[in-house]
Amino acid sequence: MTPEFSIVVPTFNRRDTLEVVLPSLLALEPPAGGFEILICDSGSTDGTDDLVAALAAGQAERLRLVRGANRGRSGARNNGIRA
C-alpha cells in the first residue's frame, strides 16, 4: 500500500536524538491511508544506520533509511522528497 504521506527526517550524526524521536513517531496512530517515516541520512558515522535498522525490524513498511552524500540538511531533505 502506498502511504498517504511521508514524514521526512533529515539527519547527520544525530543518533542520540533519533533514539528519542523515532520511537515517538512509530507510536503515532496512523491515519486510514497510513504514513511512512523516511530517515534521510547525510553520511552519518555514528551508527545511525544501525539504529534505524534495529527500529525498522518488523516495521519496515513504515520506517526507511535513505542514505546520501553529506550535502547538508537541504540535501538530505531533497533526497527524502525524491524517495
DSSP file (Angstrom, degrees, kcal/mol; ACC not computed):
  #  RESIDUE AA STRUCTURE BP1 BP2  ACC     N-H-->O    O-->H-N    N-H-->O    O-->H-N    TCO  KAPPA ALPHA  PHI   PSI    X-CA   Y-CA   Z-CA
    1    1 A M              0   0    0      0, 0.0    32,-0.0     0, 0.0     0, 0.0   0.000 360.0 360.0 360.0 136.3    0.0    0.0    0.0
    2    2 A T        -     0   0    0      1,-0.1    34,-0.0     2,-0.0     0, 0.0  -0.703 360.0-118.0 -80.2 127.6    1.2    3.5   -0.8
    3    3 A P        -     0   0    0      0, 0.0    31,-0.2     0, 0.0    32,-0.2  -0.293  10.0-127.9 -67.9 152.8    1.2    5.7    2.3
    4    4 A E  S    S-     0   0    0     30,-1.6     2,-0.3    29,-0.8    31,-0.2   0.866  86.8  -5.2 -66.8 -37.3   -0.9    8.8    2.4
    5    5 A F  E     -a   35   0A   0     29,-0.9    31,-1.7    28,-0.1     2,-0.4  -0.973  65.2-128.0-153.0 166.6    2.0   10.9    3.5
    6    6 A S  E     -a   36   0A   0     -2,-0.3     2,-0.6    29,-0.2    31,-0.2  -0.933   7.9-146.0-120.0 141.4    5.7   10.8    4.4
    7    7 A I  E     -a   37   0A   0     29,-2.9    31,-3.0    -2,-0.4     2,-0.6  -0.947  21.9-156.8-102.2 115.6    7.5   12.2    7.4
    8    8 A V  E     -a   38   0A   0     -2,-0.6    31,-0.2    29,-0.2    69,-0.1  -0.844  11.1-174.6-100.1 122.1   10.9   13.3    6.2
    9    9 A V  E     -a   39   0A   0     29,-3.1    31,-2.2    -2,-0.6     2,-0.2  -0.895   9.6-158.0-118.5  99.4   13.6   13.5    8.9
   10   10 A P  E     +a   40   0A   0      0, 0.0     2,-0.3     0, 0.0    31,-0.2  -0.549  23.6 172.2 -74.3 142.3   17.0   14.8    7.7
   11   11 A T  E     -a   41   0A   0     29,-2.5    31,-2.4    -2,-0.2     2,-0.3  -0.997  29.4-178.6-151.9 154.0   19.9   13.8    9.9
   12   12 A F  S    S-     0   0    0     -2,-0.3    29,-0.0    29,-0.2    61,-0.0  -0.822  83.2 -24.2-152.7 113.0   23.7   13.8   10.2
   13   13 A N  S    S+     0   0    0     -2,-0.3     3,-0.1     1,-0.1    28,-0.0   0.898  93.9 126.9  50.6  49.1   25.3   12.2   13.3
   14   14 A R     >  +     0   0    0      1,-0.1     4,-2.6     2,-0.1     3,-0.4  -0.149  14.5 134.7-122.7  36.2   22.2   12.7   15.4
   15   15 A R  H  > S+     0   0    0      1,-0.2     4,-2.2     2,-0.2     5,-0.2   0.898  71.1  56.1 -53.6 -44.3   21.8    9.1   16.7
   16   16 A D  H  > S+     0   0    0      1,-0.2     4,-0.5     2,-0.2    -1,-0.2   0.897 111.1  43.7 -57.5 -42.2   21.2   10.2   20.2
   17   17 A T  H >> S+     0   0    0     -3,-0.4     4,-2.5     1,-0.2     3,-1.2   0.909 111.3  53.5 -69.2 -42.5   18.3   12.5   19.1
   18   18 A L  H 3X S+     0   0    0     -4,-2.6     4,-2.3     1,-0.3    -2,-0.2   0.819  97.5  65.9 -63.4 -30.6   16.8    9.8   16.8
   19   19 A E  H 3< S+     0   0    0     -4,-2.2    -1,-0.3    -5,-0.2    -2,-0.2   0.778 113.2  33.5 -61.3 -25.2   16.8    7.3   19.7
   20   20 A V  H <X S+     0   0    0     -3,-1.2     4,-1.0    -4,-0.5    -2,-0.2   0.844 121.6  45.7 -93.5 -44.4   14.2    9.6   21.3
   21   21 A V  H  X S+     0   0    0     -4,-2.5     4,-2.2     1,-0.2     5,-0.2   0.916 106.0  55.6 -70.7 -46.3   12.3   10.9   18.3
   22   22 A L  H  X S+     0   0    0     -4,-2.3     4,-2.8     1,-0.2     5,-0.2   0.900 104.7  50.3 -63.7 -44.2   11.8    7.7   16.3
   23   23 A P  H  > S+     0   0    0      0, 0.0     4,-1.2     0, 0.0    -1,-0.2   0.893 111.6  51.5 -59.5 -35.1   10.0    5.6   18.9
   24   24 A S  H  < S+     0   0    0     -4,-1.0     4,-0.4     2,-0.2    -2,-0.2   0.917 111.6  45.8 -65.5 -42.9    7.7    8.5   19.4
   25   25 A L  H >< S+     0   0    0     -4,-2.2     3,-1.2     1,-0.2    -1,-0.2   0.901 111.5  51.9 -66.5 -40.0    7.0    8.7   15.7
   26   26 A L  H 3< S+     0   0    0     -4,-2.8    -1,-0.2     1,-0.2    -2,-0.2   0.752 104.1  58.9 -68.0 -22.8    6.5    5.0   15.4
   27   27 A A  T 3< S+     0   0    0     -4,-1.2    -1,-0.2    -5,-0.2    -2,-0.2   0.592  80.7 112.3 -81.9 -10.7    4.0    5.1   18.3
   28   28 A L  S <  S-     0   0    0     -3,-1.2    -3,-0.0    -4,-0.4    -4,-0.0  -0.337  77.9-113.7 -63.2 143.0    1.7    7.5   16.4
   29   29 A E        -     0   0    0      1,-0.0    -1,-0.1     5,-0.0    -2,-0.1  -0.687  36.5-129.2 -76.5 117.8   -1.7    6.1   15.4
   30   30 A P        -     0   0    0      0, 0.0    -1,-0.0     0, 0.0    -4,-0.0  -0.402  17.1-118.3 -71.5 144.7   -1.6    6.0   11.6
   31   31 A P    >   -     0   0    0      0, 0.0     3,-1.8     0, 0.0   -27,-0.1  -0.213  42.3 -88.1 -69.0 172.3   -4.5    7.5    9.6
   32   32 A A  T 3  S+     0   0    0      1,-0.3     0, 0.0     2,-0.1     0, 0.0   0.845 130.7  47.4 -52.7 -38.8   -6.5    5.3    7.4
   33   33 A G  T 3  S-     0   0    0      1,-0.1   -29,-0.8   -30,-0.1    -1,-0.3   0.560 107.2-138.6 -82.2  -8.2   -4.1    5.9    4.5
   34   34 A G    <   -     0   0    0     -3,-1.8   -30,-1.6   -31,-0.2   -29,-0.9   0.067  10.8-125.3  75.5 170.1   -1.0    5.3    6.6
   35   35 A F  E     -a    5   0A   0    -32,-0.2     2,-0.3   -31,-0.2   -29,-0.2  -0.971   7.7-141.3-148.6 161.8    2.3    7.1    6.6
   36   36 A E  E     -a    6   0A   0    -31,-1.7   -29,-2.9    -2,-0.3     2,-0.5  -0.902  10.8-138.7-123.2 155.6    6.0    6.3    6.3
   37   37 A I  E     -ab   7  63A   0     25,-3.7    27,-2.7    -2,-0.3     2,-0.6  -0.970  16.2-164.0-115.7 119.7    9.0    7.8    8.1
   38   38 A L  E     -ab   8  64A   0    -31,-3.0   -29,-3.1    -2,-0.5     2,-0.8  -0.915   5.6-159.3-106.9 114.9   12.0    8.5    5.9
   39   39 A I  E     -ab   9  65A   0     25,-3.1    27,-3.2    -2,-0.6     2,-0.9  -0.851  11.1-160.6 -92.2 110.5   15.3    9.0    7.8
   40   40 A C  E     -ab  10  66A   0    -31,-2.2   -29,-2.5    -2,-0.8     2,-0.4  -0.804  10.0-164.3-101.3  99.2   17.4   10.9    5.2
   41   41 A D  E     -ab  11  67A   0     25,-2.0    27,-1.7    -2,-0.9     2,-0.5  -0.691  17.9-155.0 -94.3 130.8   21.0   10.4    6.3
   42   42 A S  S    S-     0   0    0    -31,-2.4    30,-0.2    -2,-0.4    27,-0.1  -0.374  73.0 -62.3 -98.9  52.7   23.8   12.6    5.0
   43   43 A G  S    S-     0   0    0     -2,-0.5    27,-0.1    25,-0.2   -31,-0.1   0.852  71.4-170.2  78.7  36.3   26.6   10.2    5.6
   44   44 A S        -     0   0    0    -33,-0.2     5,-0.1     1,-0.1    -1,-0.1  -0.211  17.2-167.7 -59.0 149.8   26.5    9.8    9.4
   45   45 A T        +     0   0    0      1,-0.1    -1,-0.1     2,-0.1   -33,-0.0   0.152  68.5  85.6-121.7  14.3   29.3    7.9   11.0
   46   46 A D  S    S-     0   0    0      0, 0.0    -1,-0.1     0, 0.0    -2,-0.1   0.211 111.9 -89.7-105.4  14.2   27.7    7.5   14.5
   47   47 A G  S  > S+     0   0    0     -3,-0.1     4,-2.1     3,-0.1     3,-0.2   0.658  78.5 141.6  88.1  16.9   25.7    4.3   13.9
   48   48 A T  H  > S+     0   0    0      1,-0.2     4,-2.5     2,-0.2     5,-0.2   0.906  72.7  53.7 -55.7 -42.8   22.5    6.0   12.7
   49   49 A D  H  > S+     0   0    0      1,-0.2     4,-2.3     2,-0.2    -1,-0.2   0.874 107.2  50.8 -63.2 -37.3   22.0    3.2   10.1
   50   50 A D  H  > S+     0   0    0      2,-0.2     4,-2.3     1,-0.2    -1,-0.2   0.910 110.5  49.7 -65.1 -42.0   22.3    0.5   12.8
   51   51 A L  H  X S+     0   0    0     -4,-2.1     4,-2.4     2,-0.2     5,-0.2   0.942 112.3  46.4 -61.4 -48.6   19.7    2.3   14.9
   52   52 A V  H  X S+     0   0    0     -4,-2.5     4,-2.2     1,-0.2    -1,-0.2   0.905 111.6  52.0 -63.2 -41.4   17.2    2.7   12.1
   53   53 A A  H  X S+     0   0    0     -4,-2.3     4,-0.8    -5,-0.2    -1,-0.2   0.910 110.8  48.0 -61.0 -42.2   17.8   -1.0   11.1
   54   54 A A  H >< S+     0   0    0     -4,-2.3     3,-0.5     1,-0.2    -2,-0.2   0.909 115.1  44.2 -65.5 -42.2   17.0   -2.1   14.6
   55   55 A L  H 3< S+     0   0    0     -4,-2.4    -1,-0.2     1,-0.2    -2,-0.2   0.791 108.5  58.5 -73.1 -27.6   13.9    0.0   14.9
   56   56 A A  H >< S+     0   0    0     -4,-2.2     3,-2.9    -5,-0.2     4,-0.5   0.656  74.4 116.9 -77.9 -14.7   12.7   -1.0   11.4
   57   57 A A  T << S+     0   0    0     -4,-0.8    -3,-0.0    -3,-0.5    -4,-0.0  -0.368  94.7   2.4 -57.4 118.3   12.6   -4.7   12.3
   58   58 A G  T 3  S+     0   0    0     -2,-0.2    -1,-0.3     1,-0.0    -2,-0.1   0.347 131.8  64.1  84.3  -6.8    9.0   -5.6   12.0
   59   59 A Q    X>  +     0   0    0     -3,-2.9     3,-2.2     4,-0.1     4,-1.7  -0.004  54.8 130.9-134.3  29.3    8.1   -2.1   10.8
   60   60 A A  T 34 S+     0   0    0     -4,-0.5    -3,-0.1     1,-0.3    -1,-0.1   0.762  70.1  61.5 -59.0 -26.6   10.0   -1.9    7.5
   61   61 A E  T 34 S+     0   0    0      1,-0.2    -1,-0.3    -5,-0.1     3,-0.1   0.689 113.7  35.6 -73.8 -15.8    6.8   -0.7    5.7
   62   62 A R  T <4 S+     0   0    0     -3,-2.2   -25,-3.7     1,-0.2     2,-0.5   0.667 116.5  49.5-108.1 -21.9    6.7    2.4    8.0
   63   63 A L  E  <  +b   37   0A   0     -4,-1.7     2,-0.4   -27,-0.2    -1,-0.2  -0.975  61.0 169.6-129.9 122.1   10.4    3.2    8.6
   64   64 A R  E     -b   38   0A   0    -27,-2.7   -25,-3.1    -2,-0.5     2,-0.5  -0.971  26.1-138.4-132.2 146.2   13.1    3.6    5.8
   65   65 A L  E     -b   39   0A   0     -2,-0.4     2,-0.6   -27,-0.2   -25,-0.2  -0.907  13.6-167.1-102.0 126.9   16.6    4.8    5.7
   66   66 A V  E     -b   40   0A   0    -27,-3.2   -25,-2.0    -2,-0.5     2,-0.3  -0.950  13.1-159.5-113.6 109.1   17.6    7.0    2.7
   67   67 A R  E     +b   41   0A   0     -2,-0.6     2,-0.3   -27,-0.2   -25,-0.2  -0.629  20.3 155.0 -92.2 147.9   21.3    7.3    2.6
   68   68 A G        -     0   0    0    -27,-1.7   -25,-0.2    -2,-0.3     8,-0.1  -0.956  44.9 -74.7-157.0 173.7   23.1   10.1    0.7
   69   69 A A        -     0   0    0     -2,-0.3     2,-1.5   -27,-0.1   -26,-0.1  -0.315  61.9 -88.3 -70.2 159.7   26.3   12.1    0.5
   70   70 A N        +     0   0    0      1,-0.2    -1,-0.1   -27,-0.1     3,-0.1  -0.570  69.6 143.0 -75.1  94.0   26.8   14.9    3.1
   71   71 A R     >  -     0   0    0     -2,-1.5     4,-0.9     1,-0.4    -1,-0.2   0.050  61.7-105.8-119.3  21.8   25.1   17.8    1.3
   72   72 A G  H  >  -     0   0    0    -30,-0.2     4,-2.1     1,-0.2    -1,-0.4  -0.130  52.6 -50.9  82.1 179.5   23.7   19.4    4.5
   73   73 A R  H  > S+     0   0    0      1,-0.2     4,-2.7     2,-0.2     5,-0.2   0.896 135.4  50.6 -60.8 -43.8   20.1   19.5    5.8
   74   74 A S  H  > S+     0   0    0      1,-0.2     4,-2.5     2,-0.2    -1,-0.2   0.889 109.7  51.0 -66.4 -37.2   18.6   20.7    2.5
   75   75 A G  H  X S+     0   0    0     -4,-0.9     4,-1.9     2,-0.2    -1,-0.2   0.908 112.1  46.9 -63.9 -41.8   20.3   17.9    0.5
   76   76 A A  H  X S+     0   0    0     -4,-2.1     4,-1.9     2,-0.2    -2,-0.2   0.917 112.6  49.7 -65.5 -43.2   19.1   15.3    2.9
   77   77 A R  H  X S+     0   0    0     -4,-2.7     4,-2.1     1,-0.2    -2,-0.2   0.909 109.5  51.3 -62.1 -42.3   15.5   16.7    2.8
   78   78 A N  H  X S+     0   0    0     -4,-2.5     4,-2.3     1,-0.2    -1,-0.2   0.875 106.7  54.0 -64.5 -37.0   15.6   16.8   -1.0
   79   79 A N  H  X S+     0   0    0     -4,-1.9     4,-2.1     1,-0.2    -1,-0.2   0.902 108.8  50.3 -61.3 -39.8   16.7   13.1   -1.1
   80   80 A G  H  < S+     0   0    0     -4,-1.9    -2,-0.2     2,-0.2    -1,-0.2   0.887 108.5  50.9 -65.2 -39.7   13.6   12.4    1.1
   81   81 A I  H  < S+     0   0    0     -4,-2.1    -1,-0.2     1,-0.2    -2,-0.2   0.906 111.1  48.9 -64.9 -41.2   11.3   14.3   -1.2
   82   82 A R  H  <        0   0    0     -4,-2.3    -2,-0.2     1,-0.3    -1,-0.2   0.884 360.0 360.0 -65.0 -37.6   12.7   12.3   -4.2
   83   83 A A     <        0   0    0     -4,-2.1    -1,-0.3    -5,-0.2    -2,-0.2   0.508 360.0 360.0 -70.1 360.0   12.2    9.0   -2.3
